[in-house]
Amino acid sequence: MKQQFLLLLAFFAVTASFAQRGDYQGAGQPPAVTGTVMDTESGAPLEYASVSLLKASDSTLVDGGITDANGKFSVKGRPGKYIVQIQFISYVSKSFNVTLEPGGKDLGVVKLSPDAETLDEVVITGEKSQMVMELDKRVFNVGQDLSNTGASAADILDNIPSVSVDIEGNVSLRGSGNVRVLINGKPSGLVGISSTDALRQLQGNLIERVEVVTNPSAKYEAQGNAGIINIILKKDNNDGVNGSFSANAGYPDNYGLSFNVNYRKKWMNLFANYGIDYRKSPGSGFANQIFYKEDTTYYTDIDRDRTRGGISNNFRFGSDFYLNDKNTITVAALYRISDEENETELFYTDYDINRNLVARTQRLDDELEDEENIEFSLNYTKTFSNEKHKLTADVQYRESSEVEDAEQRQGLVPLPGEVFEPDVFQQSLNDEFESNLLLQTDYIHPIGKNAKVEAGYRGSFRKIDNAYIVEQLNEDGQFVTLEGFTNDFNYDENIHAVYAIYGNKMNKFSYQIGLRTEITDITTELVQDDLKNDKNYTGLFPSAHVTYELKNQNSLQASYSRRLDRPGFWSLNPFSNFTDSRNIRTGNPDLDPEYTDAYEIGYLKNWNSASLFTSFYYRHSTGVIDRIRYVEDSITYAVPLNLNSRDAYGVEFTASKDVGKWWKLNGSANFYRSETKGQYQEQDLSNDTYTMSARVTSKMTLFGVLDYQVSGHYRAPQNSTQGRTKAFYMIDMGLSKDIFKGKGTIVLNVRDLLNSRKWRSETITEDLYQESEFQWRARQVTATFTYRLKQKKTRERGNGERGGDFGGDDGF
């Protein structure tokens, strides 16, 4: 009853605060009582503590609120004498007599002590909002989505509004694949050289939240035209020993164990995450091709069955050392190793111009893929007398190695009862090694009450060596090198960046302007061909963010940023895979970067039990990188090229609604138009497409104890430079039940309930028409059990908090 009363009091305090702000008739904003609420023993901030401002004369409520994630609060009233009450569930409350003057009153740090009589009896059953809005990003607390349990990082990203993951694991944001994926705000060994495979191997149980930054400020690195996706891993800082343990089992093969453990005592905080995962994901598809030559037409049908997966281990550990109240050092390390066995079976059926059967060929590819990643990081944070005055310095070193060893056998399809006897024997080896050193420092200096200046430096030094060889057995029984597919490719990248930002808040108006300069030096080398390619360029990347606060916590935003997309290693690397010898993806070492100017206007509207965020955006890109298909000797090649330009216009809606205490609805929709201009070998590659995507999630609490969730995702057809992608839809469903007095949770979920998650497309060129379909993974059923050690389920944000904080910029 006590905790219910406090939550109810907090709700009315927030509601009363809105009314009080509207009634104040003085000049400018009413003065505020501010402060920070922290735990006495651990020094950790207390989020969601209720703060009430009462008249000293009769104790009537004047204003109230809830502390944010940093424990900060602000309550407002007319100048006069008041009582400030600070309460937090299972903690001893505190009261202060204050005299509020026109300049405001800062209580500083208020420390609360746990209430020994109630601490062991309290069980919190609320949950964080799935989405929180901030100045330049949206934060998704992914743990509350039942379809994410037992899922990989790639699955989780594919379940976030505006984000999608295609059949090859490539991540896109608002329809653009030029997005930067980071771990804890920085490049990471958990992503490795091949981020697509690494995201599938990273267990979702280790992820706390995902930040989506559609229009980053100058503080963020300029890489990623469409924006930045930042995956935050779990790390607790509660006092004593606490943690969580998870186990999952699913069909097709999906088994995993993970734990997240933390130990906090005064000057030290130790944390560790570990996850082991075994998956075998079956996939299948087809491609029907028509080849057009000057003198004839012929047909090829391709059927594909593939199984990918194996075992992977992720281990991350570290410690925060609190030297004193102002200085903290954090050291961390991670290690990831994976061992996969991938099998692909291809059937080629060839027909002549009259659709008469010419030949049926079978090709088998068996691949062993081993990957290892090591990372070390060191962070130093210093705060000054004003806690907003801060200096941070980071050093990170990481290494990644990946070896793909495959053998291919090819021959005519045997007749029924006969044994497959291949007449072509090939083998390929792809050996990659990456080293990366990152140096970064950031400085924040507050000016007055609301203004601040930020500045920083970032240097990254990256080197990749890739040896790729394809061999074929000759008539003498010896393997000889296939010259056109063999080479050593070296990649060296050095980037230096500096930035400066100024921000201020005047009454209801907040703004932030910044400028970033990046100097890029990239050298690629094809060793056997003795070809070197140097790309050196300097770019200026300005940004601007403006927010105007309306009544009832509604806000209007506008932002601009300039971004670039440097060609990735795989886009530059000439060859990397020989599984399908008739359809080959190649790189282009001569690619130039793609630049984008991005503009966005957003409006947030809050009601008592609902919210709606509407965003209009426009992106103008030059030097657009797109993958183009062409045919040579009946083999299709897909190569990335720089086209001319692209203009993208869109409107996005994100909404949530509480239909009573037991039913929550949220959804998003993105409508956009994309115009691309370009040509290749006198072929016009201009394209104009209209498309949309939508996602809806319904979550219900049945009988007060069982959570039920169903979500649907739809993506409309979309034209491309050489064809179109067809419509796509899927439905996920999940059930959740708390046990052991809230310390444990059992979840059963089904991803792709209708088994409809299939990627379908058409390719149309002057000499090729192709219709294809592929399903990366069939319907997945997973059961997960989680046990929490000295942890409570996260508290629920009040309705007044669903809009988040538009005034912060954490950056990374």
N, C-alpha and C positions, 0 to 999 in steps of 0.2 A: 504493500500500500504506500509506503514512504517513497519508493522510487517512482511510482505512478504519479504521486502528488507533485514531485519535483519536476518531472517531465511536463506535466500539465501547467505548472507554474512557469516553466521556461517558455512554453508556447504562448501563454497569455502575456508574458513579459515582452516577447518579440512583437506581438500584435500591438501592445500598448505603446511600444517605442515608435512604431510607424505613426500612430495617431499623435503622439507628443511632438514629433518632428514637424508634422503638418500644422500644429497649433502655434508654434513659436513665432512671435511677431518681431523679435529683435533684429538688429542688423546682421545679415549673413547667417551662418549656421549657428545653432545654440551651442554653448560650451559643453564639453564632454569630460566625464570621468573615465580615465583609461588605466590600463594596467595589464599584468601578465600573471596567470594562475599556474603554479607549478607544484609538483609533488615534493614534500619536505625531504623524504629519504633519497629518492633517485634524482631529483632535480629535473625530471622530465616534465614537459608542458602537459596540462590537463585540458583536453579538448572536450567541448560540450558542457562545461561547467556553467551553471545559470548565475547571472548577475542581475540584481534588482536594485533600482534607485528609488528609495522611499522618502517621502517628505518627513522631516524631523518632527514636525508639529503633530501629525496625526497618523503617520506610517502608511499613508495612501501611496499606491504604486504610481510612479511618474514615468519610468522608462525601465527597460530591461533588455537582456540579450543573452547570447551564448558564446563562450570562448571559441576561437577558431583552432585550426590544427596546431598553431604555435602557442596556444594558451592565452592569446590576446583578447581583450574585450574593450568595448567603448559604449557607454550609455550617456544620454544627453538630457539636459533639463535647463530651466531658467536659472540664473544666478541665485543662490540662496543656500540654506542649510539642509543637508540630507543625511540619510543613513544608507550605506552601501552594504548589501548582503550578498555574499558569495557562497554558493552551495554546490556540492558535487556528490553524486550518489556514492555511498559507503565511505565518505570523508567527513571530518568534523567541519561544520560551517564556520564562517567568520563574518563579523560585522564591523563597519567603520563609520564614525561620525566625520563628515566632511563639509567644508564650506566651498561651494562651487562659485568661482569667480569667472568673469568674462573670458579670461585666458585659458580656462579649463583646469583640471586637476589630474595629475599623474600619481597613482598609488604605487607605481613601480612593480616589483615582484611580490606577489601574495602567495605564500606557501601554505598548502593544506595538508593535514596529516590524516592517514587512514583511520577510520572509526573501527576499533577492534571488535566492538559488539556486533556490528552489522556486516563486516567485510566478508565473512565466510558464508553469509546467508544470501548474498545478492547474486542473482543470475540475470544477466542482461540478454534479452532475446531479440533486440532490434538489429538493424543492419545499416551499413553505409549506403548512400544513394549510389546508383550505378553510374551516374554521370554528374560531374561538378564542373561548372563554368568558371574559368579564370580569365585574366586580361587577354592573354594571347594563346590559350590552349584549353582543351577539354580533357578532363581527367575521368577515366573509367575504372571503377572499382570492380574488377572482373570476377572476383570471388563470389559475388552474389548471383551470377548467372549460372543456373544449374547445368546448362549445356556445356559449360567450360570444365566441369569436373572430369578428371581423367584425360583431358585434352592436351595437345601440344601447344607451343607458342603460336605456331601457324594457324591452328584451329581457333585459338582465342582471337587473334587479329582478324580472322575472317568473320568473326561474330560481332565486330564493333562497327557502329555506324560510320559511313564514309570510307571504310577500309575493306579491301577485298584481296584474296589470295588466289591466284590462278592455278591451273593444273600442274605447273612446273614449280609452284611455291613462290613465284614472284609477287611481291606486295605492291599494291597500288592504293592511292588516296584520291578520292573524288575522280576516279577514272584515269589518273595519271600514274605511271609506274616510276616516275622520278622522285621517289620518296626515300628519306634517310632513316634507317632503323638503328637505334642505339639501345644500349643496356645501361641503366643507371646514369643516363646522360652522356655516355661516352661510347666510342667504338669498343667492341668487346670480343674476347676470344670465344664467348658463348655463341657468337654469330659466325666467327671463323671466316675462311676464304669463301666458302660456298654458303651464303646466308640462307639460301632456300632450304637446303638440307638441314642446316643447323637449327633453324626455327622448328622444324618437325621433330628434332631430337630433344629440344628443350622442354622439360615437363612444365605444364601449366600450373601445377601445384606450388611451384617455386615463385610464381609471379604474384605480386601484390596489386599492382595497378598498371594501366597503360595511359600515357599522355599523348594526345594527338594535337600537334601544333600545325595549323593550316597556314599561318602567316607569321613566321618567326621574326623576332626582333634581331637587331644587329649583334646581340650577345651570343646568339646561336651561330654555329658554323654555317656558311652560305650553301653548303652542299645539300641538294634535294629540292628540286623546283616545286614539287607539289607540297612540300612540308616535311615535318619530322615526326616520327613515331618513336617514343621513348618508353621502353619496357623497364619498370621498376621492380626489382626483386625484393623479397621479404627480408626485413631486418628489424627486429624488435628492440626496444630499449627499456622495457619494464624492469623493475627491481627484482633481484633474485634470479632463480632459474625458471624459465618458461619456454614453451615451444608448441609445435604441432607436428603430428605424424599422420601420413596418409598412405593408403594402399588402394590400388585399383586393379580390376580385371575386366577384360572386355573381349568381344568377338566382332570381327576377326581379331587375331592375336594382338592384344594390347594389355600388357601387364607392367605395373610399376610400383615402386616404393619410394617415399621421399620423407624427409624430416627437415624442420626448421627450428633450431634450438638457439636460445639466447641466455646469457648469464650477465647480470648487471650488479655491480657492487661499488658504490661510491665513485672512485676515480677510473673505473675500467668497465667496458662493456664488450663482452665476447659474443660473436655470432657465427653460426655455421649453417649451411644448407647442403643437403645431399639428395640426389635423386638417381635412381637406377631404373631403366626403362627398356622393355623389350617389345618390339612391334614388328608385325609382318602385314604390310598393306597391299592387298591385291588390287590391281587395276586392269582395265581393258578398254579397247576402243578400236576404231577402224578409220580408214581414209580411202575414199574412192576418187581416183585421179583420171583425168582425160588430158592427154598430151596432144597438142596441135603442132604439126610440122607442115612445111610448104607442100609436100607431096603426099602426106598421109596423116591419119589420126589413129591413135592406139590408146588402150585403157589398162590401168593397173588398179587392182583392189588390194588393200593392205589390212590385215587383221592383226591385232596386237594384244597379247596377254603379258602382264608384268607383275612381279612381286618384289617389293622393295622393303628393306628393314633389317633389323638386327638388334643388338644390344648397345646401349649407351649409358655412360655414367657422367654426372655433373656434380662437382664438389666445389663449394665456395666457402671460405672461412676468413675471419678477420677480427679486428678489435679496435674499439675507440678508446683512446687514452686521454682522460680529462686532466691535463697538467694542472690547471686551475680554472677559475670561472671564465677566463678569457681565451684560453689556448687549448686546442684539441688536436690530436694527431690520430688519424685512422690509417691502419694498414690492412690490406686485404689481398687475397690470392684466390685464384680459381684454377681448376683442372678439369678438363673434359676429354673423354676418350670414347670413341665409338667404333664398333666392328659390325659391318653390314655384309650381307650376302644378297645380291640383287640378281634376279633372273628375268630375262625378257625372251619371249617367243614371238617371232614374226612370220606371217605367211603372205607371200606375194603371189597374186594371181594375175597373169598377163593375158590380154586379149588383143586380137588384131582389129582392123577397122570395122569388120563385120561382127564383132563380138564373139569371134571363134576363139576357143581356148588355145593359147600358145604354150604356156608352161605354168606350173605351180611350184614355187620355191619356198623352202623353209629355212629360217635363220635363227639360231640359238645364240644368246649372249649370256654368259655367266660371269659375274663381276664380284670381286672382293674389294670392299671399300673400307679403308682404315683411316681414322682421323684423330688427331691429338691436338689439344689446345692448352696453353699455359699462359697465365696472366698474373702480373704483380702490380699493385697500385699503392701509392702513398699520398695521403691528403693531409694538409695542415690548414686549420681554420683559426683565425684570431678575431675576436670581437673587442670593441673598445668600450668606453664608458657608456656610449649610446649603442645599444645592441644592434641597431640597424647599420652601424659603422662596422664594416667587415672586410677582412682580407682572407682569401683562400689561395692555396697553391697545390697543384696536382702533378704527380709523375706517374706514368703508366707504361709498362713494357709488356708486350705479348708476342707469343710465337704460335703459329699454326702450321701443321703439316697434314697433308692429305695424299693418300696413295690409292689410285683406282687401277686394279690389275684385272684385266678381262681377257677372256678368250671367246672367239666366235667360230661357229661351225655353220656351213651353209650347203644346201644341196636340194635336189628335187624332192617334192613331197612323195613319200612311198605310197604304194597302193595298199589297200586293206590287207593285212596279214604280213606285209613286208616290213623290214627293219630300215630305219632311216640311215642312209649311208652318205654323209656329206662329202663333197668333192672340193670344197674350199675351206681351208683352215687359216684363221687369222688370230693375232693376239695384239692387244694394245696395253700400253702402260702410261698412266698419267700421274706424274710425281710433282707435287707442289709444296713449296715452303714459303711462309710469310713471316717477316719480323716487323714490328711496329713500335716506335717510341713516341709517346705523347707528353708534351710539356705544356702546362696551362696555369695561368694565374688570373684572378679576378679581384677587383677592388670596388667596394661600394662606400660612398661617402655621403651621408645625409646633409642637407642644407636646410636649416630651419625646421619647421614641423613636417612639411609634406614633400619638399623637393629632395632630389638625390642626383648624384653623378656616379656613373659606373664606367669602368675602363678595364681592359684586360689584354692579355697576349695568349696566343695558342700556336704551338709549333708541332707538326706531326711529320714523322720521317718513316716512310714505309718502303719495304723492299720485298718483291715476290720473284722467286725463281721457279719456272715451270718447264719440266722436261716431258715431252709427249712423243711417243713413238708408236707406229703401227707396222706390224710385220705380217708377211704371208708366206705360207709353206709352198716352196717351188717343187718342180718335178724331181729334184735330186734329194728331197727330204730335208731341205734346209730352209730356215726362216730368213727371208730377205726383207729389207725395209721398203715400205711404200713411200716414195719420195714426197709425193704431194701432201702427205698427212703427218709428216715427221719434222719436228724442229724443237729447239730450246728457246723459250721465250722468257726474257727478263724484264722486270718492271720496277722502276725506281721513282718514288714520288716524295717530294719535299714541299711542304706548305707552311707558310708563315702568315699569321693573321693578327691584327690589332683592331680594337674597337673602342668606341666611346658612346655613352648614352646619357641623356639628360631627361629627367622626368619630374613632373610637378602636379599638384592637385590644388585647384582653386575652387572652393565651394563644391558644386556638383560636377565640375569640369576637371577631368584628368587627362594628361597627355604625356607622351614619351617619344623622343626622337633620337635616332642613333645613326652611326656610320661605321661600317666595317670595311677594312682593306685586307685583301688576301693576295699573296704572291705565290704562284704555283709554278713548280719546276718538275716536269714529268719526262722521263726518258724510257723508251721501249726499245728492245733489241731482239731481233731474230738472229740467233747465233750462227746457224748453218748457212743462212743466206747473207750474212754480214750486212744486215740492214738495221740502221739506227734511226730513231725518230724522236726528235726533241720537241716538246710542247711547253713553252714558257709564256705566261701571261699574268697580268696584274688586273684585279677587278675592284671596283668600288661598289659597296652594297649598302645603300641607305635603307632605313626603316622608319615608320611612324605609326603610332597607335594613339587613338583618341577615344575617350569614354565620357559620356554624359549621363549622370544618374538622374533618373526620373523618380516619381513617387512610388512607394510600395516596392522598393528594391528592383524596379525595372530599369534597364539600362540600354543605351544606344552606343554602338561601337563603330569605329571606322579604322582601317589599317592599310598600310602599304609596305611592301618589302621587295627587294630585288634579290634574286636567287640564281644559282647556277647548278648544272648537273654535269659533273666531270664523267667522261666515259668510264665505266667500271672495268675491272680486270677482265671479266668474261667477255665484255664487248670489244676489248682490244685484242684478246688472245685468239690467234688464227684458228686453232683446232683444240677440242677438248673431249670429244666423244665420237665413237665409231660404232655405236650399237646398231643403228639403222644406216646401212651403207648407201641407201637410196635417198635418204632425206637427212641432210647434214646442216647443222648450225655452225657458222663460222664467226670469227671476230674480225674487226677492222682496226689495225694499229694506227691508222691515219685519222681517226675520229677527232673532232673538235668538241669543246664543251657546248652545252645548250644553256642559254640565258633566259630568265623569265622575270617579268614585272608583274607582281600580283597585287590586286586591289580587293578589299572586302569590306562590306558594311553589314553589321549584325544588330539585331534587336531582341532583347530578352524581356518577356512578359511573364510575370508571376501572379498566380491566384493563390487562394488559401490551400488548395489541394491539387494544383496543376501548374505547369509551366510550359512555355513555348519559346523556342529560340529560332529565329529566322535569319538566314545569312544570304546575302547576294555577293557573288564574287566574279572577278574577271581576271584572266591570265593571258598575257601576251608573251609568246616564246619565239626566240630566233635560234637558228641552227638546230632545229628539232631533230632528235635522234629517233629513227624508226627502223624496224627490221623489215627488209625487203626480200621477197622470194624471186628466184630466177631458175631456169632449167638449163642444164648443160649435160649432154650425152645421157639423157633420160634420168639424171640425178637432179633433185631439187636442192638448192642451197638457200639458206636464210642468212643474210648478212646485214648488220646495222649500218645505216648511212645518215649523214647530215642532210636534212631537207631544208626548206626555206624558212617557213614560219608556221605558227599555230595560234589561233585565238580561241579561248574557251570561256563561255559564259554560263553561269549557273545560279540556281537558287536552292538552298537546302533548309529543311525544316527538321527540328528535333523537339519532340513533345513528350510530356509525361503527365499522367493523371492518376490520382488515388481515388478509386471508386469504393469508398469506405475503407475501414482498417484492414480488410482481408483481401483486397484486390487492387493490384497496381498494373497500369498500362503504360508502356512507353514505345515510341516508334520514331522513325526518321525516314525522310525521303529526299532524294537529290535529283534534280532535273537540270540537265545541262546540254549545251550545244558546243560542238568543237569543229572549227574550220582549219584544215591543214593545206598548205601550199608547198609544192615541190615536184621534182621530176628526177628520173634516173634513166640514163641512156635513151633519151628522147621519149620516154614513157611518162605521161602525166600522172602524178601521184597525188593530186589534189583531192581533198575529201571534205565533205560537209555532213555532219551527223547530228541527229537529235536523239537523246536517250535518257533513261532514268533508272534509278534503283531505289528500293524501299525495304524497310525492315520493321516488323512489329513484334513486340514481346508482351505476353500476358502472364502475370504471376499472381497466384491465388494461395491463400492459407486456408486449407480445408479442415473443418472440425477443430480448428485452433491448434493443430499439431503437425499437419502435413502440408508442405509447400509443393505446389504444382505449377509448372511453367511450360508454356508452349510459345515458340517463336517461329516466324516465317520470314523468308528472304526472297526477294524477286529482283532480277536485273533484266531490263528490257533489251531488245536487239540493238546492235550498234554497228554502224558502218566503219570500215577501216580503209587504209590507203589502197589495199588490194583485196577487198572483199567485205565480209561482215561477220560479226559474232552473233549467234542466235540467242534467244531468251534463255534464262536460267532461273530455276527456283528450287527451294528446299525448305523443309520443316524440321525443327528440332523439338524434343520434348523431354522433360525431366521431372523427377519426384524426389523430395528431400524430407528426412525425418531426423529430429534431434533425439539423442538417447543419452543415458548416463548423466541425467540432470543438466543437460546442455553441454557437457564436456565432449560428447561425440556426435557425429553426424553421418548418416548413411544417405547416399545419393545414387539413384538409378537414372541414367539418361540415354536417350537414343538420338544420335545425330543422323540427319538425312533420313527421316522416318519413311518417306516414300521412295527412297533409293533413286532420287531424281537429280542428284548433284553431278550433272554431266555437262562437259564443255563442248559446245557444238559450234562449228564455224564453216565458212566458205572462203576459198581463195580463188580470185579471178585475175589472171594475167593474159597477155596476148598468146602465150603458148601453153597455159595450164589452167584447168579448172579442177578444184579439189573440194570435196565435201568431207568433213571429218567430225568425229565424236570421240571423246575420251572421258573416262571416269577414273580419277586418281585413286579413290578409295571407295569401296562399297559401304553401305549402311553400317554404322558402328553402334553397338550396344555396350555400355560400360557401367559397372557398379564400383562405387568408391566409398571407402570408410576413412573418416578423419577423426583423430583424437587430439584434444587440446590439453596441454599440461600447464596448469596455472594461468590459463588465458580465458578471457571472456569473449563471447561473440561481440562483434563491434557494434557500438551504439548507433542508433538511427538519427540522421539529421532531421531537424524540424522542418516543416514546410517553408518557413521563412529562409532557410538556408539552401534551398534547392538551386538557387541561382548562382551560388558560389561567390567568389571574391573577384571582382574585376579590377582590383587595385594592385595586385601583386605581379611580379615577374621573377620567377625563380631562376629561369635560364639554366644552361648547363655548359 
